[in-house]
Amino acid sequence: MTQNHTIRQILILAVERDPHIRKFEQYFLEEAGYRVEFADNGEQALEQARRLLPDILLSEIMLPRGDGLSVCRALKSDPATRCIAVLIFSILAAEDRAREAGADAFLKKPLDDAVLIRSIEQLIAQHTSAKRNANGAH
């Protein structure tokens, strides 16, 4: 019961250019209890991430006005946004490039709702644990 309460507080910023995939992402993520906001391109993703401070950024690589990897690098290099978990979701076989850019996780398209939700849950668990450890260290 506290798990559902926690899940409902999680905000995911999704950056996806394909309107059909956006609809699926929104449906699956909201069905799982997450709040979802969308950005259309790399510039908008950075602006919204800095303003909204989502828990997770879900981004494809190939975006107009800044690719997903450069968005990831920018977020991870900024102290105000480095705590945002980044999940790169791409048709490209680019897991190594995503990790080098600082991504916390990588998923290969096509969209599999069960794998997406499981990956989101793992990121939340990892970041919750990391925050607890960081707070306990002070």
C-alpha positions as CSV (number, residue, x, y, z in Angstrom):
1,M,0.0,0.0,0.0
2,T,2.8,2.5,0.6
3,Q,4.4,1.3,-2.7
4,N,1.4,2.7,-4.6
5,H,1.6,6.0,-2.7
6,T,5.3,6.2,-3.6
7,I,4.8,5.3,-7.2
8,R,2.2,8.0,-7.7
9,Q,4.8,10.6,-6.6
10,I,7.2,9.6,-9.3
11,L,7.4,12.0,-12.3
12,I,8.8,10.7,-15.6
13,L,9.8,13.1,-18.4
14,A,9.6,11.2,-21.7
15,V,11.3,12.6,-24.8
16,E,9.9,10.8,-27.8
17,R,9.3,12.1,-31.4
18,D,7.0,9.3,-32.6
19,P,3.4,10.2,-31.6
20,H,2.4,6.6,-31.7
21,I,5.1,5.5,-29.2
22,R,4.3,8.6,-27.1
23,K,0.7,7.3,-26.7
24,F,1.9,3.9,-25.7
25,E,4.4,5.3,-23.3
26,Q,1.8,7.5,-21.7
27,Y,-0.7,4.7,-21.4
28,F,1.7,2.1,-19.9
29,L,3.3,4.6,-17.5
30,E,0.1,6.1,-16.3
31,E,-1.5,2.7,-15.9
32,A,1.5,1.8,-13.7
33,G,0.7,4.8,-11.6
34,Y,3.4,7.3,-12.7
35,R,3.0,10.9,-13.6
36,V,4.2,11.6,-17.2
37,E,5.2,14.8,-19.0
38,F,6.5,14.9,-22.6
39,A,9.2,16.9,-24.4
40,D,9.4,17.0,-28.2
41,N,13.1,17.6,-28.7
42,G,16.4,17.9,-27.0
43,E,16.2,21.6,-26.1
44,Q,12.8,21.3,-24.7
45,A,13.8,18.2,-22.7
46,L,16.7,20.1,-21.0
47,E,14.4,23.1,-20.2
48,Q,11.7,20.9,-18.8
49,A,14.1,18.7,-16.9
50,R,15.6,21.8,-15.2
51,R,12.2,23.2,-14.4
52,L,10.3,20.0,-13.4
53,L,13.2,18.0,-11.9
54,P,11.6,14.7,-12.8
55,D,12.7,11.5,-11.1
56,I,13.4,9.8,-14.4
57,L,14.1,11.1,-17.9
58,L,13.1,8.5,-20.6
59,S,14.7,9.6,-23.9
60,E,15.3,8.2,-27.3
61,I,18.6,9.0,-28.9
62,M,17.6,10.5,-32.2
63,L,15.8,13.8,-31.4
64,P,15.4,17.1,-33.2
65,R,17.4,20.0,-31.7
66,G,19.9,17.9,-29.6
67,D,20.1,14.1,-29.3
68,G,19.3,12.1,-26.3
69,L,22.9,11.4,-25.4
70,S,23.8,15.1,-25.3
71,V,20.7,15.7,-23.1
72,C,21.9,13.0,-20.8
73,R,25.5,14.4,-20.7
74,A,24.1,17.9,-19.9
75,L,21.9,16.6,-17.1
76,K,24.6,14.5,-15.5
77,S,27.1,17.3,-15.6
78,D,24.8,19.8,-13.9
79,P,24.7,19.5,-10.1
80,A,21.0,20.6,-10.1
81,T,20.0,17.8,-12.4
82,R,22.6,15.0,-12.0
83,C,20.3,13.1,-9.6
84,I,17.7,12.6,-12.4
85,A,17.8,8.9,-13.5
86,V,18.2,8.7,-17.3
87,L,16.9,5.8,-19.3
88,I,17.8,5.8,-22.9
89,F,15.3,4.0,-25.2
90,S,16.4,3.5,-28.8
91,I,16.1,1.5,-32.0
92,L,19.9,1.9,-32.2
93,A,22.2,-0.7,-30.7
94,A,23.9,2.0,-28.5
95,E,24.0,0.7,-25.0
96,D,27.7,1.4,-24.6
97,R,27.3,5.0,-26.0
98,A,24.4,5.6,-23.6
99,R,26.4,4.4,-20.6
100,E,29.4,6.5,-21.7
101,A,27.0,9.5,-21.8
102,G,26.0,8.8,-18.2
103,A,22.7,6.9,-18.7
104,D,21.5,4.9,-15.8
105,A,19.8,2.3,-18.0
106,F,19.3,1.4,-21.7
107,L,16.3,-0.3,-23.4
108,K,16.2,-1.3,-27.1
109,K,13.1,-0.6,-29.1
110,P,10.5,-1.9,-29.9
111,L,8.5,-1.0,-26.9
112,D,7.7,-3.8,-24.5
113,D,5.5,-2.5,-21.7
114,A,6.5,-5.1,-19.1
115,V,10.2,-4.5,-19.7
116,L,9.7,-0.7,-19.6
117,I,7.9,-0.8,-16.3
118,R,10.4,-3.2,-14.8
119,S,13.3,-1.0,-15.8
120,I,11.5,2.1,-14.3
121,E,10.9,0.2,-11.1
122,Q,14.6,-0.9,-10.9
123,L,15.8,2.7,-11.5
124,I,13.5,4.0,-8.7
125,A,14.8,1.3,-6.3
126,Q,18.4,2.1,-7.2
127,H,17.9,5.9,-6.8
128,T,15.9,5.5,-3.6
129,S,18.7,3.3,-2.1
130,A,21.4,5.8,-3.3
131,K,19.5,8.7,-1.7
132,R,19.1,6.8,1.6
133,N,22.8,6.0,1.6
134,A,23.7,9.7,0.8
135,N,21.4,11.0,3.5
136,G,22.7,8.4,6.0
137,A,26.3,9.5,5.3
138,H,25.7,13.0,6.5
